[in-house]
Amino acid sequence: MVDQKDNSELTDAEAELYDRQIRLWGLESQKRLRAARILLVGLNGYGAEVAKNIILAGVKAVTFLDHRPASSLDTTNQFFIPRDRIGTNRAEASLQRAQNLNPMVHVDADPASVDDKPDEYFKDFDVICVTECTIEQMKRINSLCRKYNKKFFAGDVWGTFGFTFADLISHEFAEDVIQTKKTRSMESGEPHGKEKFEKITVTIKSFQKFVPFEKVLSAENLPKDSESYYLLLTLLNFREAHKRDPLPSERCPSVLRDEATKVIEKYQLGNKIDHLLEGDVYGQISPVCAIVGGVMGQEIIKAVSQRERPHNNLFVLNPHTLCGQVIQIS
């Protein structure tokens, strides 16, 4: 597992390439990254952003798993796919440009469907990150991650809305905290003068427990400003029912209304999320993919390196305000 200490030394080339990162989060954290094997399911624009961030961070290996063909829409938000590869497998079409980002990371492409993979397939990875998956697919993979003690992440982008979810099961990490310390100048070996207070940075170890993805589907006692959570339920339920996402051509009349009505009635929302349903939640917009994919990449790096407090456990980007929010599902 990646949380075990890696005693192997970095090569001179690795130390030079990752010098800035080592200064940021330390040598032991970089060694943990160097040992991590990551499976990335789904190579849309959002998945490409996640891939870029973790490959540049210097993990051991990344596998792309995607059975879908590359489309002309992919070339508007997915920077790994050359235009002359439209119609070919999306994972394989993304391979060369992704590998060019960092020759020290092994990047592989698997053109199979995630549904065709046996349970044992997922044992070979330390981190599994999924996008474009249905509720049942995410529940299945999350359950296997818990069975095999793997770190699970899920996320996606719809228009100007996006989310990330993490289930790290039980996670120990180190974080820097600022503490106040009393000091007094010394004279002839004795304290002298008035006491002073100075701030010092101390690294402490912390521990968090996480809940599985299925808890997201029936969350209670949420903060008052959690309208984005109900939009997430609507979009996930739509994908589960139709095995696809709503298309830009389906804005008027909104095909989301039936699924939204079920969520609105269940949680007695009235018109609280109407402004979100009328917004842009169709297709993938590159800047939003960059924002939410950057958050996901950051969370994977934090989880693997065991540095800094991770999001526990749901992050949503409000499509109306474009502000991010972390909601703890417990």
Secondary structure, DSSP 8 states (H G I E B T S, - for coil): -TTS---S---HHHHHHTHHHHHHH-HHHHHHHHT-EEEEE--SHHHHHHHHHHHHHT-SEEEEE--SB--TTGGGT-TTS-GGGTTSBHHHHHHHHHHHH-TTSEEEEE-S-GGGS-GGGGGG-SEEEE-S--HHHHHHHHHHHHHHT-EEEEEEEEBTEEEEEEE-SEEEEEEEEEEEEEEEEEETTEEEEEEEEEEEEEEEEEEEE---GGGGGG--S--TT-HHHHHHHHHHHHHHHHSS---GGGTTTTTTHHHHHHHHHHHT-TTTTHHHHTS--SSB-HHHHHHHHHHHHHHHHHHHHTBS----SEEEE-TTT--EEEE---
